[in-house]
Each structure stands twice: as C-alpha cells, then as structure tokens.
C-alpha cells in the first residue's frame, strides 16, 4: 500500500483538542463541517490548505487527550493519507486504525514542513523525496493493512461479516 504527498509538520503533544477543537463540540454530529476546522488550533492554515494525500507529521505523544474518535476521523476526512509521529497516544492510535487512517511511528526529526514523502505501509519505508533520504518504520501487521484497505474496522466487518483476516 503506497502513499504520496506533502508533509505538514507539527510538534510534540498535539492533543485531540488541537485536532478537533473542544469549542466546536456542537459540530460532533456534523463531521464534514468539523473537518473544516481540523488542526486549526495547531495551524490555522492547515484545514484550508491541506491537499488529498498529504501527511500529518507529529512529534512525541501525538493524539493525547480524550478518546474521541472524531479526531482521527476528521484528519482522514480532510484528505490526509497517514499520520507519522515519534509516538502516539494509545487510544488515538487504535481509533485511527479503526477509522482507516494509517499511523506510523518513525523519527520525524528528519522530515521538514513541505517535504514530499512516499510511504510504503507494507514494507515500513518512508522515502523523503525532497531530502533524498529513507526512513525506516515497523511495517504494519497484515491485519492492520487489511483493515486500512477496507476503510477501517466497521467497513471491514460489513464487508466480511466478521474480523477474520487471511
């Protein structure tokens, strides 16, 4: 599963409140509208300028805070192909896979804002095309690749009738 896009760089401790601002709680039942505000508290330009296929690149502890599934959902709805970070909050990581948003742990210090990236999820390789370097990450397990390919956990179960993965 190959992905390609531009890097949007964020720092450490990007919380679910940075991703899905708490002041917009009233939009939880209108996810397309909430997605128009994704990450605006971390970067006011992001939601209006992110392009389909782009990557969110974070530091340590990405997605900390409340366990709302809205955070990875609206990142995906904004067209982001994957989130790369040094580490993730456990619940955010699981929610991202559940909604079909790839998340990879890697050394993001070698990625700058605006770098063009190509990511091979199955091989666990991130090519920084701008800097001409390759970063390693653990390949995602086949079960996660299948869930992502099917669009997330709910879509996978709807398609296959259960969680069975070959």
LOKOLDO-209028 format. One record per atom (N, C-alpha, C): residue in one letter; atom name; z, x, y. Coordinates in nm, 3 decimals, m for minus. Atoms other than C-alpha are relative to their C-alpha. Layout:
ATOM   aa   at        pz        px        py
ATOM    A   CA         Z         X         Y
...
***
This chain:
ATOM   aa   at        pz        px        py
ATOM    X    N     0.000     0.086    m0.118
ATOM    X   CA     0.000     0.000     0.000
ATOM    X    C     0.000     0.090     0.123
ATOM    X    N     0.014    m0.087    m0.116
ATOM    X   CA    m0.125     0.181     0.312
ATOM    X    C     0.006    m0.076     0.131
ATOM    X    N    m0.018     0.061    m0.131
ATOM    X   CA    m0.034     0.103     0.672
ATOM    X    C    m0.038     0.102     0.107
ATOM    X    N     0.034    m0.094    m0.108
ATOM    X   CA    m0.156     0.250     1.001
ATOM    X    C     0.023    m0.068     0.134
ATOM    X    N    m0.025     0.052    m0.133
ATOM    X   CA    m0.051     0.205     1.363
ATOM    X    C     0.070     0.101     0.089
ATOM    X    N    m0.064    m0.083    m0.103
ATOM    X   CA     0.125     0.343     1.670
ATOM    X    C     0.153    m0.012    m0.011
ATOM    X    N    m0.146    m0.003     0.005
ATOM    X   CA     0.494     0.441     1.684
ATOM    X    C     0.061    m0.050     0.131
ATOM    X    N    m0.085     0.043    m0.111
ATOM    X   CA     0.736     0.259     1.913
ATOM    X    C     0.138     0.057    m0.029
ATOM    X    N    m0.121    m0.077     0.029
ATOM    X   CA     1.042     0.485     1.936
ATOM    X    C     0.123    m0.062     0.065
ATOM    X    N    m0.130     0.051    m0.044
ATOM    X   CA     1.398     0.357     1.965
ATOM    X    C     0.107     0.097    m0.046
ATOM    X    N    m0.107    m0.093     0.034
ATOM    X   CA     1.730     0.537     1.939
ATOM    X    C     0.089    m0.048    m0.113
ATOM    X    N    m0.100     0.037     0.100
ATOM    X   CA     2.040     0.507     1.726
ATOM    X    C     0.063    m0.135     0.034
ATOM    X    N    m0.081     0.122    m0.015
ATOM    X   CA     2.241     0.187     1.674
ATOM    X    C    m0.073    m0.115     0.068
ATOM    X    N     0.072     0.118    m0.049
ATOM    X   CA     1.971    m0.067     1.754
ATOM    X    C     0.053    m0.118    m0.081
ATOM    X    N    m0.068     0.111     0.068
ATOM    X   CA     2.159    m0.386     1.673
ATOM    X    C    m0.090    m0.123    m0.011
ATOM    X    N     0.074     0.126     0.010
ATOM    X   CA     2.041    m0.730     1.573
ATOM    X    C    m0.001    m0.072     0.134
ATOM    X    N     0.002     0.057    m0.136
ATOM    X   CA     2.134    m0.832     1.931
ATOM    X    C    m0.108     0.064     0.086
ATOM    X    N     0.113    m0.063    m0.069
ATOM    X   CA     1.884    m0.576     2.063
ATOM    X    C    m0.131    m0.061    m0.049
ATOM    X    N     0.123     0.051     0.062
ATOM    X   CA     1.623    m0.717     1.823
ATOM    X    C    m0.023    m0.146     0.036
ATOM    X    N     0.007     0.144    m0.028
ATOM    X   CA     1.695    m1.089     1.865
ATOM    X    C     0.116    m0.033     0.093
ATOM    X    N    m0.109     0.013    m0.096
ATOM    X   CA     1.898    m1.127     2.186
ATOM    X    C     0.085    m0.126    m0.020
ATOM    X    N    m0.092     0.110     0.020
ATOM    X   CA     2.208    m1.344     2.143
ATOM    X    C    m0.012    m0.108     0.106
ATOM    X    N     0.013     0.099    m0.107
ATOM    X   CA     2.146    m1.514     2.476
ATOM    X    C    m0.113    m0.099    m0.027
ATOM    X    N     0.111     0.088     0.037
ATOM    X   CA     1.833    m1.666     2.315
ATOM    X    C     0.029    m0.073    m0.131
ATOM    X    N    m0.045     0.068     0.122
ATOM    X   CA     2.035    m1.823     2.032
ATOM    X    C    m0.067    m0.136    m0.017
ATOM    X    N     0.061     0.134     0.005
ATOM    X   CA     1.883    m2.161     2.120
ATOM    X    C    m0.143     0.002    m0.055
ATOM    X    N     0.137    m0.009     0.052
ATOM    X   CA     1.542    m2.033     2.001
ATOM    X    C    m0.005     0.027    m0.151
ATOM    X    N    m0.003    m0.030     0.143
ATOM    X   CA     1.654    m1.974     1.640
ATOM    X    C    m0.086    m0.095    m0.082
ATOM    X    N     0.084     0.095     0.075
ATOM    X   CA     1.464    m2.285     1.529
ATOM    X    C    m0.146     0.007     0.047
ATOM    X    N     0.136    m0.019    m0.050
ATOM    X   CA     1.151    m2.172     1.719
ATOM    X    C    m0.032     0.149    m0.007
ATOM    X    N     0.019    m0.144     0.020
ATOM    X   CA     1.078    m1.831     1.570
ATOM    X    C    m0.121     0.057     0.074
ATOM    X    N     0.110    m0.058    m0.079
ATOM    X   CA     0.734    m1.787     1.732
ATOM    X    C     0.039     0.027     0.146
ATOM    X    N    m0.046    m0.022    m0.138
ATOM    X   CA     0.899    m1.826     2.073
ATOM    X    C     0.101     0.115     0.006
ATOM    X    N    m0.098    m0.108     0.005
ATOM    X   CA     1.188    m1.598     1.977
ATOM    X    C    m0.069     0.135    m0.018
ATOM    X    N     0.074    m0.124     0.022
ATOM    X   CA     0.937    m1.335     1.858
ATOM    X    C    m0.060     0.055     0.129
ATOM    X    N     0.052    m0.047    m0.129
ATOM    X   CA     0.803    m1.318     2.215
ATOM    X    C     0.103     0.085     0.075
ATOM    X    N    m0.108    m0.075    m0.064
ATOM    X   CA     1.138    m1.157     2.304
ATOM    X    C     0.055     0.111    m0.089
ATOM    X    N    m0.050    m0.098     0.095
ATOM    X   CA     1.174    m0.918     2.010
ATOM    X    C     0.021     0.135     0.068
ATOM    X    N    m0.040    m0.132    m0.050
ATOM    X   CA     1.350    m0.594     2.105
ATOM    X    C    m0.005     0.016     0.152
ATOM    X    N     0.012    m0.013    m0.145
ATOM    X   CA     1.329    m0.676     2.476
ATOM    X    C     0.124     0.061     0.065
ATOM    X    N    m0.119    m0.064    m0.057
ATOM    X   CA     1.687    m0.561     2.533
ATOM    X    C     0.002     0.151    m0.023
ATOM    X    N     0.013    m0.144     0.023
ATOM    X   CA     1.595    m0.218     2.394
ATOM    X    C    m0.119     0.058     0.075
ATOM    X    N     0.120    m0.040    m0.073
ATOM    X   CA     1.249    m0.200     2.556
ATOM    X    C    m0.069    m0.126     0.052
ATOM    X    N     0.056     0.123    m0.056
ATOM    X   CA     1.139    m0.479     2.793
ATOM    X    C    m0.153    m0.013    m0.015
ATOM    X    N     0.145     0.003     0.015
ATOM    X   CA     0.770    m0.385     2.741
ATOM    X    C    m0.046    m0.026    m0.143
ATOM    X    N     0.040     0.002     0.140
ATOM    X   CA     0.773    m0.393     2.361
ATOM    X    C    m0.070    m0.128    m0.043
ATOM    X    N     0.054     0.127     0.052
ATOM    X   CA     0.713    m0.761     2.285
ATOM    X    C    m0.139    m0.032     0.054
ATOM    X    N     0.130     0.033    m0.060
ATOM    X   CA     0.419    m0.791     2.522
ATOM    X    C    m0.107     0.104    m0.030
ATOM    X    N     0.098    m0.107     0.020
ATOM    X   CA     0.254    m0.461     2.426
ATOM    X    C    m0.019     0.046    m0.144
ATOM    X    N     0.014    m0.041     0.140
ATOM    X   CA     0.310    m0.413     2.052
ATOM    X    C    m0.130    m0.058    m0.056
ATOM    X    N     0.126     0.043     0.060
ATOM    X   CA    m0.014    m0.435     1.855
ATOM    X    C     0.018    m0.018    m0.151
ATOM    X    N    m0.010     0.016     0.145
ATOM    X   CA    m0.064    m0.558     1.499
ATOM    X    C    m0.018     0.134    m0.072
ATOM    X    N     0.004    m0.125     0.076
ATOM    X   CA     0.004    m0.271     1.259
ATOM    X    C     0.091     0.108     0.053
ATOM    X    N    m0.089    m0.101    m0.058
ATOM    X   CA     0.234    m0.076     1.493
ATOM    X    C     0.129     0.012    m0.080
ATOM    X    N    m0.125    m0.028     0.068
ATOM    X   CA     0.560     0.074     1.370
ATOM    X    C     0.117     0.003     0.098
ATOM    X    N    m0.125    m0.020    m0.072
ATOM    X   CA     0.915     0.043     1.499
ATOM    X    C     0.065     0.122    m0.064
ATOM    X    N    m0.061    m0.125     0.048
ATOM    X   CA     1.078     0.387     1.469
ATOM    X    C     0.138     0.011     0.064
ATOM    X    N    m0.136    m0.005    m0.050
ATOM    X   CA     1.455     0.399     1.500
ATOM    X    C     0.071     0.127    m0.041
ATOM    X    N    m0.086    m0.112     0.037
ATOM    X   CA     1.734     0.649     1.469
ATOM    X    C     0.091    m0.040    m0.115
ATOM    X    N    m0.099     0.034     0.103
ATOM    X   CA     2.051     0.604     1.266
ATOM    X    C     0.053    m0.141     0.021
ATOM    X    N    m0.069     0.129     0.000
ATOM    X   CA     2.209     0.270     1.177
ATOM    X    C    m0.083    m0.112     0.062
ATOM    X    N     0.087     0.104    m0.054
ATOM    X   CA     1.909     0.051     1.265
ATOM    X    C     0.037    m0.135    m0.060
ATOM    X    N    m0.026     0.137     0.045
ATOM    X   CA     1.984    m0.321     1.245
ATOM    X    C     0.146    m0.034    m0.021
ATOM    X    N    m0.141     0.032     0.015
ATOM    X   CA     2.362    m0.308     1.267
ATOM    X    C     0.033    m0.132     0.070
ATOM    X    N    m0.043     0.124    m0.065
ATOM    X   CA     2.550    m0.620     1.368
ATOM    X    C    m0.003    m0.117    m0.094
ATOM    X    N    m0.005     0.122     0.079
ATOM    X   CA     2.527    m0.975     1.249
ATOM    X    C    m0.109    m0.001    m0.106
ATOM    X    N     0.091     0.001     0.115
ATOM    X   CA     2.344    m1.059     0.930
ATOM    X    C    m0.117    m0.095     0.016
ATOM    X    N     0.107     0.099    m0.017
ATOM    X   CA     2.089    m1.292     1.085
ATOM    X    C    m0.135     0.051    m0.046
ATOM    X    N     0.131    m0.031     0.054
ATOM    X   CA     1.760    m1.291     0.903
ATOM    X    C    m0.109    m0.008     0.107
ATOM    X    N     0.097     0.014    m0.109
ATOM    X   CA     1.588    m1.372     1.232
ATOM    X    C    m0.049     0.137     0.049
ATOM    X    N     0.036    m0.131    m0.056
ATOM    X   CA     1.589    m1.004     1.335
ATOM    X    C    m0.122     0.060    m0.071
ATOM    X    N     0.121    m0.055     0.062
ATOM    X   CA     1.351    m0.866     1.070
ATOM    X    C    m0.117    m0.099     0.000
ATOM    X    N     0.107     0.100    m0.001
ATOM    X   CA     1.155    m1.192     1.068
ATOM    X    C    m0.082     0.008     0.128
ATOM    X    N     0.077    m0.002    m0.125
ATOM    X   CA     1.062    m1.171     1.436
ATOM    X    C    m0.067     0.136     0.023
ATOM    X    N     0.070    m0.129    m0.006
ATOM    X   CA     0.981    m0.800     1.407
ATOM    X    C    m0.133    m0.014    m0.075
ATOM    X    N     0.121     0.021     0.079
ATOM    X   CA     0.733    m0.894     1.135
ATOM    X    C    m0.097    m0.094     0.072
ATOM    X    N     0.085     0.096    m0.071
ATOM    X   CA     0.602    m1.191     1.336
ATOM    X    C    m0.070     0.064     0.120
ATOM    X    N     0.061    m0.070    m0.114
ATOM    X   CA     0.532    m0.953     1.628
ATOM    X    C    m0.117     0.088    m0.044
ATOM    X    N     0.112    m0.078     0.051
ATOM    X   CA     0.283    m0.772     1.401
ATOM    X    C     0.036     0.138    m0.047
ATOM    X    N    m0.044    m0.133     0.043
ATOM    X   CA     0.491    m0.466     1.316
ATOM    X    C    m0.023     0.012    m0.151
ATOM    X    N     0.030    m0.017     0.143
ATOM    X   CA     0.379    m0.323     0.981
ATOM    X    C     0.117     0.056    m0.078
ATOM    X    N    m0.117    m0.056     0.068
ATOM    X   CA     0.704    m0.137     0.900
ATOM    X    C     0.098     0.053     0.103
ATOM    X    N    m0.104    m0.063    m0.082
ATOM    X   CA     1.030    m0.005     1.041
ATOM    X    C     0.039     0.129    m0.071
ATOM    X    N    m0.040    m0.130     0.050
ATOM    X   CA     1.107     0.365     0.995
ATOM    X    C     0.127     0.040     0.074
ATOM    X    N    m0.124    m0.040    m0.066
ATOM    X   CA     1.459     0.492     1.063
ATOM    X    C     0.073     0.103    m0.086
ATOM    X    N    m0.082    m0.097     0.074
ATOM    X   CA     1.707     0.762     0.966
ATOM    X    C     0.093    m0.071    m0.097
ATOM    X    N    m0.082     0.082     0.089
ATOM    X   CA     1.932     0.492     0.820
ATOM    X    C     0.000    m0.143     0.053
ATOM    X    N    m0.001     0.142    m0.032
ATOM    X   CA     1.963     0.114     0.816
ATOM    X    C     0.135    m0.061    m0.034
ATOM    X    N    m0.113     0.083     0.041
ATOM    X   CA     2.248    m0.132     0.817
ATOM    X    C    m0.042    m0.070    m0.129
ATOM    X    N     0.030     0.051     0.135
ATOM    X   CA     2.265    m0.257     0.457
ATOM    X    C    m0.059    m0.140     0.002
ATOM    X    N     0.047     0.139    m0.001
ATOM    X   CA     2.219    m0.627     0.536
ATOM    X    C    m0.137    m0.010     0.066
ATOM    X    N     0.132     0.001    m0.063
ATOM    X   CA     1.925    m0.562     0.771
ATOM    X    C    m0.106     0.047    m0.099
ATOM    X    N     0.095    m0.054     0.098
ATOM    X   CA     1.753    m0.353     0.502
ATOM    X    C    m0.038    m0.106    m0.102
ATOM    X    N     0.026     0.102     0.103
ATOM    X   CA     1.790    m0.628     0.241
ATOM    X    C    m0.075    m0.118     0.061
ATOM    X    N     0.069     0.112    m0.065
ATOM    X   CA     1.686    m0.903     0.485
ATOM    X    C    m0.146     0.035     0.028
ATOM    X    N     0.137    m0.041    m0.030
ATOM    X   CA     1.377    m0.703     0.583
ATOM    X    C    m0.088    m0.011    m0.125
ATOM    X    N     0.077     0.011     0.125
ATOM    X   CA     1.260    m0.673     0.221
ATOM    X    C    m0.017    m0.147    m0.037
ATOM    X    N     0.007     0.143     0.034
ATOM    X   CA     1.341    m1.042     0.166
ATOM    X    C    m0.107    m0.074     0.080
ATOM    X    N     0.101     0.069    m0.082
ATOM    X   CA     1.112    m1.146     0.454
ATOM    X    C    m0.136     0.069    m0.005
ATOM    X    N     0.127    m0.067     0.015
ATOM    X   CA     0.839    m0.899     0.359
ATOM    X    C    m0.030     0.107     0.104
ATOM    X    N     0.017    m0.107    m0.100
ATOM    X   CA     0.895    m0.630     0.625
ATOM    X    C     0.039     0.134    m0.064
ATOM    X    N    m0.036    m0.129     0.057
ATOM    X   CA     0.875    m0.275     0.484
ATOM    X    C     0.094     0.080     0.090
ATOM    X    N    m0.095    m0.087    m0.070
ATOM    X   CA     1.162    m0.044     0.581
ATOM    X    C     0.010     0.130    m0.077
ATOM    X    N    m0.002    m0.132     0.064
ATOM    X   CA     1.161     0.330     0.512
ATOM    X    C     0.100     0.090     0.070
ATOM    X    N    m0.095    m0.097    m0.052
ATOM    X   CA     1.431     0.591     0.555
ATOM    X    C    m0.069     0.136     0.005
ATOM    X    N     0.064    m0.131    m0.015
ATOM    X   CA     1.296     0.920     0.694
ATOM    X    C     0.057     0.069     0.124
ATOM    X    N    m0.041    m0.076    m0.118
ATOM    X   CA     1.355     1.192     0.954
ATOM    X    C    m0.090    m0.039     0.116
ATOM    X    N     0.081     0.050    m0.111
ATOM    X   CA     1.233     1.015     1.265
ATOM    X    C     0.000     0.092     0.122
ATOM    X    N     0.002    m0.095    m0.111
ATOM    X   CA     1.304     1.314     1.491
ATOM    X    C    m0.138     0.060     0.020
ATOM    X    N     0.134    m0.060    m0.007
ATOM    X   CA     0.951     1.432     1.414
ATOM    X    C    m0.108    m0.101     0.037
ATOM    X    N     0.093     0.103    m0.045
ATOM    X   CA     0.792     1.113     1.545
ATOM    X    C     0.030    m0.030     0.146
ATOM    X    N    m0.015     0.030    m0.143
ATOM    X   CA     0.735     1.059     1.918
ATOM    X    C    m0.061    m0.137     0.030
ATOM    X    N     0.058     0.128    m0.044
ATOM    X   CA     0.662     0.735     2.101
ATOM    X    C    m0.150     0.018     0.019
ATOM    X    N     0.145    m0.003    m0.014
ATOM    X   CA     0.291     0.662     2.081
ATOM    X    C    m0.074     0.076    m0.108
ATOM    X    N     0.067    m0.072     0.108
ATOM    X   CA     0.220     0.884     1.779
ATOM    X    C    m0.072    m0.099    m0.092
ATOM    X    N     0.072     0.079     0.100
ATOM    X   CA    m0.041     0.744     1.540
ATOM    X    C     0.050     0.041    m0.137
ATOM    X    N    m0.055    m0.024     0.133
ATOM    X   CA     0.102     0.708     1.191
ATOM    X    C    m0.081    m0.071    m0.106
ATOM    X    N     0.055     0.064     0.120
ATOM    X   CA    m0.039     0.633     0.847
ATOM    X    C     0.107     0.012    m0.107
ATOM    X    N    m0.110     0.003     0.095
ATOM    X   CA     0.215     0.530     0.583
ATOM    X    C    m0.050    m0.051    m0.134
ATOM    X    N     0.028     0.042     0.137
ATOM    X   CA     0.170     0.510     0.206
ATOM    X    C     0.133    m0.037    m0.062
ATOM    X    N    m0.129     0.047     0.051
ATOM    X   CA     0.458     0.295     0.082
ATOM    X    C     0.023     0.041    m0.144
ATOM    X    N    m0.015    m0.031     0.143
ATOM    X   CA     0.392     0.360    m0.287
ATOM    X    C     0.028     0.147    m0.024
ATOM    X    N    m0.018    m0.145     0.018
ATOM    X   CA     0.378     0.739    m0.250
ATOM    X    C     0.121     0.053     0.077
ATOM    X    N    m0.111    m0.048    m0.082
ATOM    X   CA     0.657     0.764     0.009
ATOM    X    C    m0.041     0.110     0.095
ATOM    X    N     0.053    m0.102    m0.090
ATOM    X   CA     0.443     0.963     0.252
ATOM    X    C    m0.033    m0.063     0.134
ATOM    X    N     0.029     0.041    m0.137
ATOM    X   CA     0.423     0.927     0.629
ATOM    X    C    m0.081     0.112     0.064
ATOM    X    N     0.085    m0.098    m0.068
ATOM    X   CA     0.134     1.106     0.800
ATOM    X    C     0.009    m0.026     0.149
ATOM    X    N     0.003     0.008    m0.145
ATOM    X   CA     0.189     1.171     1.168
ATOM    X    C    m0.133     0.059     0.042
ATOM    X    N     0.136    m0.043    m0.030
ATOM    X   CA    m0.177     1.185     1.263
ATOM    X    C    m0.010     0.071     0.135
ATOM    X    N     0.001    m0.062    m0.133
ATOM    X   CA    m0.103     1.281     1.624
ATOM    X    C     0.047     0.144    m0.006
ATOM    X    N    m0.058    m0.135     0.006
ATOM    X   CA     0.109     1.584     1.538
ATOM    X    C    m0.052     0.082    m0.118
ATOM    X    N     0.055    m0.072     0.114
ATOM    X   CA    m0.074     1.674     1.216
ATOM    X    C     0.105     0.043    m0.101
ATOM    X    N    m0.105    m0.033     0.097
ATOM    X   CA     0.241     1.670     1.002
ATOM    X    C     0.018    m0.115    m0.098
ATOM    X    N    m0.029     0.100     0.102
ATOM    X   CA     0.352     1.488     0.691
ATOM    X    C     0.150    m0.006    m0.023
ATOM    X    N    m0.142     0.022     0.026
ATOM    X   CA     0.698     1.339     0.640
ATOM    X    C     0.016    m0.065    m0.136
ATOM    X    N    m0.028     0.057     0.132
ATOM    X   CA     0.848     1.254     0.305
ATOM    X    C     0.109    m0.107     0.012
ATOM    X    N    m0.103     0.102     0.015
ATOM    X   CA     1.048     0.947     0.220
ATOM    X    C     0.000    m0.040    m0.146
ATOM    X    N     0.000     0.047     0.138
ATOM    X   CA     1.151     0.796    m0.108
ATOM    X    C    m0.099    m0.115    m0.012
ATOM    X    N     0.090     0.114     0.019
ATOM    X   CA     0.876     0.572    m0.241
ATOM    X    C     0.081    m0.125    m0.029
ATOM    X    N    m0.070     0.125     0.029
ATOM    X   CA     0.978     0.210    m0.254
ATOM    X    C    m0.016    m0.032    m0.148
ATOM    X    N     0.011     0.040     0.140
ATOM    X   CA     1.056     0.085    m0.605
ATOM    X    C    m0.109    m0.107    m0.016
ATOM    X    N     0.109     0.093     0.027
ATOM    X   CA     0.778    m0.119    m0.765
ATOM    X    C     0.040    m0.145     0.028
ATOM    X    N    m0.044     0.137    m0.025
ATOM    X   CA     0.986    m0.437    m0.740
ATOM    X    C    m0.009    m0.032     0.150
ATOM    X    N     0.009     0.024    m0.144
ATOM    X   CA     1.004    m0.396    m0.360
ATOM    X    C    m0.145    m0.004     0.046
ATOM    X    N     0.143     0.002    m0.033
ATOM    X   CA     0.632    m0.317    m0.337
ATOM    X    C    m0.059    m0.137    m0.033
ATOM    X    N     0.051     0.131     0.041
ATOM    X   CA     0.559    m0.638    m0.528
ATOM    X    C     0.050    m0.111     0.093
ATOM    X    N    m0.055     0.099    m0.092
ATOM    X   CA     0.793    m0.844    m0.307
ATOM    X    C    m0.072     0.007     0.135
ATOM    X    N     0.068    m0.017    m0.127
ATOM    X   CA     0.630    m0.700     0.006
ATOM    X    C    m0.145    m0.048    m0.008
ATOM    X    N     0.139     0.042     0.017
ATOM    X   CA     0.278    m0.757    m0.129
ATOM    X    C    m0.012    m0.152    m0.005
ATOM    X    N     0.001     0.147     0.010
ATOM    X   CA     0.366    m1.121    m0.198
ATOM    X    C     0.049    m0.067     0.129
ATOM    X    N    m0.044     0.057    m0.126
ATOM    X   CA     0.506    m1.167     0.155
ATOM    X    C     0.150    m0.022     0.012
ATOM    X    N    m0.145     0.014    m0.003
ATOM    X   CA     0.877    m1.146     0.077
ATOM    X    C     0.052    m0.071    m0.123
ATOM    X    N    m0.064     0.057     0.118
ATOM    X   CA     1.125    m1.286    m0.172
ATOM    X    C    m0.037    m0.146    m0.024
ATOM    X    N     0.030     0.143     0.018
ATOM    X   CA     1.067    m1.658    m0.111
ATOM    X    C    m0.145    m0.020    m0.042
ATOM    X    N     0.142     0.013     0.035
ATOM    X   CA     0.689    m1.619    m0.125
ATOM    X    C    m0.025     0.049    m0.143
ATOM    X    N     0.015    m0.052     0.135
ATOM    X   CA     0.719    m1.410    m0.443
ATOM    X    C     0.046    m0.103    m0.104
ATOM    X    N    m0.052     0.101     0.094
ATOM    X   CA     0.933    m1.672    m0.618
ATOM    X    C    m0.091    m0.123    m0.003
ATOM    X    N     0.093     0.115    m0.004
ATOM    X   CA     0.699    m1.952    m0.503
ATOM    X    C    m0.127     0.031    m0.079
ATOM    X    N     0.124    m0.040     0.068
ATOM    X   CA     0.401    m1.758    m0.639
ATOM    X    C     0.018     0.013    m0.150
ATOM    X    N    m0.021    m0.034     0.141
ATOM    X   CA     0.552    m1.651    m0.972
ATOM    X    C     0.099    m0.090    m0.074
ATOM    X    N    m0.097     0.090     0.062
ATOM    X   CA     0.817    m1.916    m1.034
ATOM    X    C     0.135     0.062    m0.028
ATOM    X    N    m0.128    m0.069     0.017
ATOM    X   CA     1.092    m1.654    m1.063
ATOM    X    C    m0.012     0.140     0.062
ATOM    X    N    m0.003    m0.134    m0.058
ATOM    X   CA     1.183    m1.297    m0.967
ATOM    X    C    m0.061     0.105    m0.092
ATOM    X    N     0.057    m0.094     0.095
ATOM    X   CA     1.010    m1.138    m1.265
ATOM    X    C    m0.108     0.086     0.066
ATOM    X    N     0.099    m0.094    m0.051
ATOM    X   CA     0.812    m0.827    m1.170
ATOM    X    C    m0.045     0.085    m0.117
ATOM    X    N     0.053    m0.080     0.111
ATOM    X   CA     0.584    m0.650    m1.414
ATOM    X    C     0.007     0.148     0.032
***
